[in-house]
Amino acid sequence: MSLADIRKKSVQKPPRIIVHGEAAVGKTYLASQTKNPIMLDVEDGLGKIQMDNIPCKSYADVMENLDELAAEEHEYKTVCIDSLDWFERLLWEKVCADNNWASIDQPSYGKGYAETLRYWGQYIEKLNKLRDKGMMIFQICHSEVRKVEDPRIEAYDRYSLKLHKKASALLLEHSDACFFAAKKLGTIKVQGKSGMTTKTVSGDRIIYPNNDPAYLAKNRYNLPDELPMDWNAIREEMLK
């Protein structure tokens, strides 16, 4: 390294995004709004959503298609993976086959899950090549409620990525943003037989980009606490 290698400003690359939420909240539809997207469809969850896609039934399918997108000339500007938690199952199958394990739990002391990180690392390397080529990375994941242990306070429940904790930590670290997608909750007063009661209702679909005790999230773009589930609106805030 020499002083000539010093950059005055960071080089802005396309974002690496994870969007997680419960089923049918609109994660895949949001992906379809991105610029020139191509979907690696692992879980066959497009339904009526119209977008270019490649069915992927194995770990090799996903990796080979990532290689082809990196090597070939094309018009796509966003690669979408739907979904990470379904892909994790394929990744485990690959790890077990390579090591002649009956299941990922067979090795003692969590060694099976530790070995998966090497495969996740290979996947991330391929995503980085696509990003260097100018493609945005848009990864979809389902959510699950997990208990968070914090020595400073009592344990609490939070929506987290539906992935093994080691994989979740690695992918979260790699991402520029992790959005939690959900319907906004509110309360209304309802007249009942015994008087007025409070009822919880759901409203508009919202993107939550900042971490909260109720859900896992992060971003490197100084985004507001709530955004509409509209890619143009999200992108506009990211560019500010």
KAQUINOR-V218096 format. One record per residue. N is the residue number from 1. SS is DSSP state (a for helix, b for strand, c for the rest). OMEGA is omega as a letter, one per 30 degrees, with the letter a starting at -180 (999 if undefined). Layout:
{{N/SS/OMEGA} {N/SS/OMEGA}}
This chain:
{{1/c/l} {2/c/l} {3/a/l} {4/a/a} {5/a/a} {6/c/l} {7/c/l} {8/c/l} {9/c/l} {10/c/l} {11/c/a} {12/c/l} {13/c/l} {14/c/a} {15/c/l} {16/b/a} {17/b/l} {18/b/l} {19/b/l} {20/b/a} {21/b/l} {22/c/a} {23/c/l} {24/c/l} {25/c/l} {26/c/a} {27/a/a} {28/a/l} {29/a/l} {30/a/l} {31/a/a} {32/a/a} {33/c/a} {34/c/a} {35/c/l} {36/c/a} {37/b/l} {38/b/a} {39/b/l} {40/b/a} {41/b/a} {42/c/a} {43/c/l} {44/c/a} {45/c/a} {46/c/a} {47/c/a} {48/c/l} {49/c/a} {50/c/l} {51/c/l} {52/c/a} {53/b/l} {54/b/l} {55/b/l} {56/c/a} {57/c/a} {58/c/l} {59/a/a} {60/a/l} {61/a/a} {62/a/a} {63/a/a} {64/a/l} {65/a/l} {66/a/l} {67/a/a} {68/a/l} {69/a/l} {70/a/a} {71/a/a} {72/c/l} {73/c/a} {74/c/a} {75/c/a} {76/c/a} {77/c/a} {78/b/l} {79/b/a} {80/b/l} {81/b/a} {82/b/g} {83/c/a} {84/a/a} {85/a/l} {86/a/l} {87/a/l} {88/a/l} {89/a/l} {90/a/l} {91/a/l} {92/a/l} {93/a/l} {94/a/l} {95/a/a} {96/a/l} {97/a/a} {98/a/a} {99/a/l} {100/c/l} {101/c/l} {102/c/l} {103/c/a} {104/c/l} {105/c/a} {106/c/l} {107/c/a} {108/a/l} {109/a/l} {110/a/a} {111/a/l} {112/a/l} {113/a/l} {114/a/l} {115/a/a} {116/a/a} {117/a/l} {118/a/l} {119/a/l} {120/a/l} {121/a/l} {122/a/l} {123/a/a} {124/a/l} {125/a/l} {126/a/l} {127/a/l} {128/a/l} {129/a/l} {130/a/l} {131/a/l} {132/a/l} {133/c/l} {134/c/a} {135/c/l} {136/b/l} {137/b/a} {138/b/a} {139/b/a} {140/b/l} {141/b/l} {142/b/l} {143/b/l} {144/b/a} {145/b/l} {146/b/l} {147/b/l} {148/b/l} {149/c/l} {150/c/a} {151/c/a} {152/c/a} {153/c/l} {154/c/l} {155/c/a} {156/b/a} {157/b/a} {158/b/l} {159/b/a} {160/b/l} {161/b/a} {162/c/a} {163/c/l} {164/c/a} {165/a/l} {166/a/l} {167/a/l} {168/a/a} {169/a/a} {170/a/a} {171/a/l} {172/a/l} {173/a/a} {174/a/a} {175/c/l} {176/c/l} {177/b/l} {178/b/a} {179/b/l} {180/b/a} {181/b/a} {182/b/l} {183/b/a} {184/b/a} {185/b/l} {186/b/l} {187/b/l} {188/b/l} {189/b/a} {190/b/l} {191/b/l} {192/b/a} {193/c/a} {194/c/l} {195/b/a} {196/b/l} {197/b/l} {198/b/a} {199/b/l} {200/b/l} {201/b/l} {202/b/a} {203/b/a} {204/b/l} {205/b/a} {206/b/l} {207/b/l} {208/b/a} {209/c/a} {210/c/a} {211/c/a} {212/b/l} {213/c/a} {214/c/a} {215/b/l} {216/c/l} {217/c/l} {218/b/l} {219/b/l} {220/c/a} {221/c/l} {222/c/a} {223/c/l} {224/c/a} {225/c/l} {226/c/l} {227/b/l} {228/b/l} {229/c/a} {230/c/a} {231/a/a} {232/a/l} {233/a/l} {234/a/a} {235/a/l} {236/a/l} {237/a/a} {238/a/a} {239/c/a} {240/c/999}}
